[in-house]
Amino acid sequence: MAKASGVFITTLCDNIAGEGFEAEWGFSLFIETDDSRLLFDTGASSLAVRNANRAGINLAGIGMIVLSHGHYDHTGGLLAVLQATGPATIVAHPGVLEAKYALQPGEEKVPSIGLPFTRSSLEKEGATFHLSQEPLAISPCIMTSGEVPLASSFEKVDHSLLVEKGGVINQDPMADDQALIINTSAGLVIILGCAHHGVINTLIHACKLTGVSKILAVIGGMHLYRASEEQVRATLATLKSMKVERLVSSHCTGSAAAELLAKELGERFSLNSTGSKFLWP
C-alpha cells in the first residue's frame, strides 16, 4: 500500500459546531490527500453542503462518496450532496440499502433510522453505487475496511439496532459498518463513522489489512455513549497499548466517554466540531 505525504480533513457535520458553522446529530468529513478528494458520510440533512460553502469548499466535481453505514445521520445529506457534486460513485456495503430501525424506550412504534432515499432516486441524481462487503482500494493509499470482524472480548453491536429482511425485523448485526483507512508516511489515519463493530475491532482490522502497526490518528464516532464504564476503560487501555498518537472524538462517542478519554490521553485527545480542520502528519 502506497503512502500519502499527508491528509487534510475538514469536518462538515458533527454534533457541535465551531464559530460560523452549524451542528446536527450527524457526521460528514471532506478528505484530501495527494491524489484524492472525497466525502466520508453526508450528515443527516443538507447541512454538510451549507457548511462546505461556509468553509469555502467547492463540492462540484467530487467524484466519490464513502458511506460508513446505512443510518440516516450518515446518509440523510446524500441527495443534497449529489446535487452539489454532480455525478459521483457511492462506495458502501450492500447493507447500506437495508431498512433499518431502532428500539426506543417507552415508544410503541419502532422508528426508521435508515437511508431516507431510494436507490433509484439517488441514481437519478447521478449516483453510481459500488457496493462491496470486502475491503476496497479507493486510491493507492486509501482503502475501506470492508466488514469488521468482532475480535475483542468487550465490544458488541448495540442490541437496540434493528433491520428488516423479508418483512421480518430482527437485531441488526451492522455488517455494513466500515471505516476508511489512509496510509501516510507517518502511520495510519483511520476514519470511523460510528464504529458499530467497535473502535478496537476496527483498529485491529485496519492494521491487519495494511500490515501497518503504527496508528497516527483516529477520527470519528466511537458509539460509546451507551457503553458501560468498563467498556470505555477497556477501550482506553487498548488505545494506549496500541500507542494511538491522536484521537479525535466525534458524533456518537458520548460526553462521559469523551471526558474520560480526554483526562487519560491529554494532548493526544481532541473533541471534534463542525468546521474543525486537521492536517496529518
NULOLUM-771044 format. One line per field, with one value per residue (C-alpha): residue number from 1; residue in three letters; y, z, x. Coordinates in Angstrom, 1 decimal. Example, Ala and Ser with C-alpha at 12.3 -4.5 7.8 and 13.67 -1.06 7.14 Angstrom:
REM residues 2
n	(1/2) .
res	(ALA/SER) .
yy	(-4.5/-1.1) .
zz	(7.8/7.1) .
xx	(12.3/13.7) .
//
This chain:
REM residues 281
n	(1/2/3/4/5/6/7/8/9/10/11/12/13/14/15/16/17/18/19/20/21/22/23/24/25/26/27/28/29/30/31/32/33/34/35/36/37/38/39/40/41/42/43/44/45/46/47/48/49/50/51/52/53/54/55/56/57/58/59/60/61/62/63/64/65/66/67/68/69/70/71/72/73/74/75/76/77/78/79/80/81/82/83/84/85/86/87/88/89/90/91/92/93/94/95/96/97/98/99/100/101/102/103/104/105/106/107/108/109/110/111/112/113/114/115/116/117/118/119/120/121/122/123/124/125/126/127/128/129/130/131/132/133/134/135/136/137/138/139/140/141/142/143/144/145/146/147/148/149/150/151/152/153/154/155/156/157/158/159/160/161/162/163/164/165/166/167/168/169/170/171/172/173/174/175/176/177/178/179/180/181/182/183/184/185/186/187/188/189/190/191/192/193/194/195/196/197/198/199/200/201/202/203/204/205/206/207/208/209/210/211/212/213/214/215/216/217/218/219/220/221/222/223/224/225/226/227/228/229/230/231/232/233/234/235/236/237/238/239/240/241/242/243/244/245/246/247/248/249/250/251/252/253/254/255/256/257/258/259/260/261/262/263/264/265/266/267/268/269/270/271/272/273/274/275/276/277/278/279/280/281) .
res	(MET/ALA/LYS/ALA/SER/GLY/VAL/PHE/ILE/THR/THR/LEU/CYS/ASP/ASN/ILE/ALA/GLY/GLU/GLY/PHE/GLU/ALA/GLU/TRP/GLY/PHE/SER/LEU/PHE/ILE/GLU/THR/ASP/ASP/SER/ARG/LEU/LEU/PHE/ASP/THR/GLY/ALA/SER/SER/LEU/ALA/VAL/ARG/ASN/ALA/ASN/ARG/ALA/GLY/ILE/ASN/LEU/ALA/GLY/ILE/GLY/MET/ILE/VAL/LEU/SER/HIS/GLY/HIS/TYR/ASP/HIS/THR/GLY/GLY/LEU/LEU/ALA/VAL/LEU/GLN/ALA/THR/GLY/PRO/ALA/THR/ILE/VAL/ALA/HIS/PRO/GLY/VAL/LEU/GLU/ALA/LYS/TYR/ALA/LEU/GLN/PRO/GLY/GLU/GLU/LYS/VAL/PRO/SER/ILE/GLY/LEU/PRO/PHE/THR/ARG/SER/SER/LEU/GLU/LYS/GLU/GLY/ALA/THR/PHE/HIS/LEU/SER/GLN/GLU/PRO/LEU/ALA/ILE/SER/PRO/CYS/ILE/MET/THR/SER/GLY/GLU/VAL/PRO/LEU/ALA/SER/SER/PHE/GLU/LYS/VAL/ASP/HIS/SER/LEU/LEU/VAL/GLU/LYS/GLY/GLY/VAL/ILE/ASN/GLN/ASP/PRO/MET/ALA/ASP/ASP/GLN/ALA/LEU/ILE/ILE/ASN/THR/SER/ALA/GLY/LEU/VAL/ILE/ILE/LEU/GLY/CYS/ALA/HIS/HIS/GLY/VAL/ILE/ASN/THR/LEU/ILE/HIS/ALA/CYS/LYS/LEU/THR/GLY/VAL/SER/LYS/ILE/LEU/ALA/VAL/ILE/GLY/GLY/MET/HIS/LEU/TYR/ARG/ALA/SER/GLU/GLU/GLN/VAL/ARG/ALA/THR/LEU/ALA/THR/LEU/LYS/SER/MET/LYS/VAL/GLU/ARG/LEU/VAL/SER/SER/HIS/CYS/THR/GLY/SER/ALA/ALA/ALA/GLU/LEU/LEU/ALA/LYS/GLU/LEU/GLY/GLU/ARG/PHE/SER/LEU/ASN/SER/THR/GLY/SER/LYS/PHE/LEU/TRP/PRO) .
yy	(0.0/3.4/6.2/9.6/12.5/13.9/14.0/17.2/16.7/19.3/18.5/19.4/17.9/16.9/17.2/20.5/23.4/25.9/29.6/30.4/26.8/24.7/21.4/18.5/14.8/13.6/13.2/14.2/14.8/16.3/14.5/15.5/13.6/13.9/12.4/12.3/14.5/12.7/12.8/10.4/10.3/13.1/14.0/13.9/16.8/19.4/20.9/19.4/21.2/24.5/24.1/23.2/26.6/28.3/26.6/27.8/24.2/23.7/20.3/20.3/17.6/15.5/12.0/9.8/9.5/6.8/5.8/4.2/2.6/3.0/5.1/8.4/10.6/9.5/9.3/11.9/14.5/12.3/13.8/17.4/16.4/14.8/17.9/19.8/17.4/16.2/12.5/10.6/7.0/5.9/3.4/1.4/-2.1/-3.6/-3.4/0.4/0.0/-2.2/-0.9/0.0/0.7/1.4/0.4/3.5/3.0/3.7/4.0/1.7/2.3/1.4/4.5/4.1/5.2/4.0/5.7/8.1/7.8/5.0/3.8/4.8/8.4/8.7/7.2/9.8/12.4/10.9/8.3/5.1/2.6/0.5/-2.0/-4.4/-6.5/-6.7/-4.0/-1.7/0.3/3.9/5.1/3.7/5.0/4.8/1.8/0.9/-1.7/-3.8/-5.8/-5.5/-8.8/-8.9/-9.8/-8.1/-9.5/-6.3/-4.8/-5.9/-4.5/-2.3/-4.6/-1.8/-1.6/-3.5/-4.4/-5.6/-8.5/-10.4/-8.5/-9.6/-7.2/-8.7/-7.3/-5.7/-7.2/-4.0/-5.8/-2.6/-0.8/0.1/2.6/4.4/3.7/6.1/5.1/8.1/8.5/8.7/5.9/5.1/7.6/5.7/7.3/6.0/6.6/5.2/2.1/0.0/-3.1/-1.4/1.1/-1.5/-4.2/-1.6/-0.6/-4.2/-5.0/-1.9/-2.9/-6.4/-5.3/-2.9/-4.6/-1.3/-1.2/2.5/4.5/8.2/9.3/8.1/10.4/9.8/8.5/5.7/4.7/4.8/7.0/3.9/1.9/0.9/2.5/-0.9/-0.9/2.6/1.9/-1.3/0.8/3.4/0.8/-0.8/2.6/3.2/-0.2/0.3/3.7/5.7/9.1/11.2/10.6/13.0/12.2/12.9/12.4/9.3/9.0/10.5/13.2/10.8/8.7/11.8/13.3/10.1/9.8/13.5/13.1/10.0/10.8/14.5/16.3/13.2/13.8/16.4/17.0/17.4/20.0/21.2/23.4/21.8/21.1/18.5/18.1/14.9/14.2) .
zz	(0.0/-1.0/1.5/1.3/2.2/4.2/4.7/5.2/6.8/7.2/9.4/7.5/10.0/13.7/16.9/18.0/15.8/15.8/15.3/12.0/11.4/12.2/14.0/13.9/15.0/12.1/10.7/7.5/6.6/3.5/2.9/0.7/0.0/-2.6/-5.3/-3.9/-2.9/-1.4/1.2/4.0/5.1/4.4/7.7/8.3/6.1/3.6/6.4/5.2/1.9/3.7/6.0/3.0/1.4/4.7/4.7/1.2/-0.2/-3.7/-3.8/-7.5/-9.3/-6.2/-7.7/-4.7/-1.5/1.0/3.4/6.7/7.2/6.3/9.2/8.3/10.3/7.9/4.7/5.0/3.3/0.3/-2.1/-1.4/-1.7/-5.1/-6.2/-5.2/-6.5/-9.7/-10.7/-8.1/-7.1/-3.8/-2.1/0.6/1.9/0.3/3.7/3.4/1.4/4.0/6.0/9.5/12.8/16.4/19.7/21.8/25.4/26.1/22.4/20.9/17.3/16.1/14.2/10.9/11.1/7.6/4.4/3.7/-0.1/-2.6/-4.7/-7.9/-6.7/-5.9/-9.2/-11.0/-9.3/-10.7/-8.1/-9.2/-6.4/-5.8/-3.1/-1.6/1.6/1.1/1.6/-1.4/-2.7/-3.3/-4.3/-3.9/-0.3/0.7/1.3/3.0/5.8/4.4/7.1/10.5/12.5/16.1/17.7/21.1/24.2/25.3/22.1/20.9/18.4/20.0/20.6/20.1/16.4/14.1/10.4/8.2/5.8/4.1/6.0/9.4/11.8/13.8/15.5/13.1/13.0/11.4/8.8/6.8/9.4/7.8/8.2/5.9/6.1/4.9/4.9/5.4/5.7/9.5/10.0/9.5/9.7/10.5/10.0/11.8/11.1/14.3/14.8/15.5/15.4/18.0/17.8/18.8/16.5/13.7/14.5/14.8/11.4/9.8/11.0/9.7/6.3/5.7/7.5/9.3/13.1/13.7/14.1/13.6/14.1/14.7/14.0/14.1/16.1/18.6/19.7/23.4/24.6/25.7/26.7/30.3/32.1/32.0/28.2/27.9/30.2/28.3/25.1/26.6/27.8/24.4/22.7/25.0/24.3/20.6/21.0/19.1/18.7/18.1/18.9/17.7/19.3/17.2/17.0/19.0/21.3/24.2/26.7/29.6/27.4/25.8/29.3/30.4/27.1/27.4/31.0/30.3/26.9/27.5/24.5/22.3/22.6/20.9/20.6/17.0/15.9/12.6/10.9/12.6/10.3/10.7/8.8/9.4/9.6) .
xx	(0.0/1.4/1.9/0.3/2.6/-0.3/-4.1/-6.2/-9.6/-12.4/-15.4/-18.6/-21.0/-20.8/-22.9/-21.3/-20.2/-17.3/-18.0/-19.7/-20.9/-24.0/-24.4/-26.7/-26.8/-24.9/-21.4/-19.5/-15.9/-14.2/-10.9/-8.0/-4.7/-2.0/-4.3/-7.8/-10.7/-13.7/-16.5/-16.9/-20.6/-23.0/-24.7/-28.4/-29.6/-28.3/-26.2/-23.0/-23.4/-24.1/-21.1/-18.9/-19.9/-19.1/-15.7/-15.0/-15.1/-16.4/-18.0/-18.6/-16.7/-16.0/-16.5/-16.5/-18.6/-17.8/-20.6/-19.7/-23.1/-26.8/-28.2/-29.9/-27.4/-24.7/-26.7/-29.5/-27.5/-26.8/-29.3/-28.2/-24.6/-25.2/-26.9/-23.8/-21.1/-22.8/-22.4/-20.5/-19.6/-21.1/-18.8/-20.6/-21.5/-24.7/-26.4/-26.5/-29.7/-31.5/-34.5/-33.1/-34.8/-34.1/-35.8/-36.6/-37.5/-41.2/-42.2/-44.7/-43.6/-40.1/-38.8/-37.0/-33.3/-32.1/-31.2/-34.1/-33.9/-34.5/-31.6/-33.4/-34.0/-30.3/-29.3/-31.5/-29.3/-26.2/-25.2/-23.4/-23.3/-20.2/-21.3/-18.8/-18.6/-14.8/-12.2/-11.9/-9.0/-10.0/-6.6/-3.0/-3.0/-6.7/-9.0/-12.2/-12.1/-15.0/-16.7/-15.0/-14.7/-15.8/-12.5/-12.3/-14.0/-15.6/-17.1/-20.6/-23.1/-25.8/-28.8/-31.3/-30.5/-32.8/-33.0/-35.9/-35.3/-38.1/-40.7/-39.3/-37.5/-34.6/-31.5/-29.2/-25.7/-24.5/-22.5/-22.4/-20.3/-17.0/-14.1/-11.8/-8.1/-5.4/-1.8/0.5/4.3/3.8/1.3/-2.4/-5.2/-8.3/-11.7/-14.8/-18.5/-19.9/-17.7/-20.7/-18.4/-16.2/-13.3/-10.7/-12.0/-11.8/-8.2/-7.1/-8.7/-7.1/-3.6/-4.0/-5.3/-2.5/0.4/1.0/1.0/1.6/-1.6/-1.1/-4.7/-8.2/-11.1/-14.9/-17.8/-17.0/-20.5/-19.6/-22.5/-24.3/-21.3/-20.5/-17.6/-15.9/-16.1/-14.8/-11.9/-11.1/-11.2/-8.9/-6.4/-6.2/-5.8/-2.9/-1.4/-1.7/0.1/-2.5/-0.9/-4.0/-7.7/-10.4/-13.8/-16.9/-20.6/-21.8/-18.8/-20.7/-19.8/-18.9/-16.6/-15.1/-14.3/-12.6/-10.6/-9.6/-8.5/-6.4/-5.0/-4.2/-2.8/-3.3/-7.1/-9.3/-13.0/-14.2/-16.7/-18.2/-15.6/-12.6/-9.6/-6.9/-3.6/-1.6/1.3) .
//
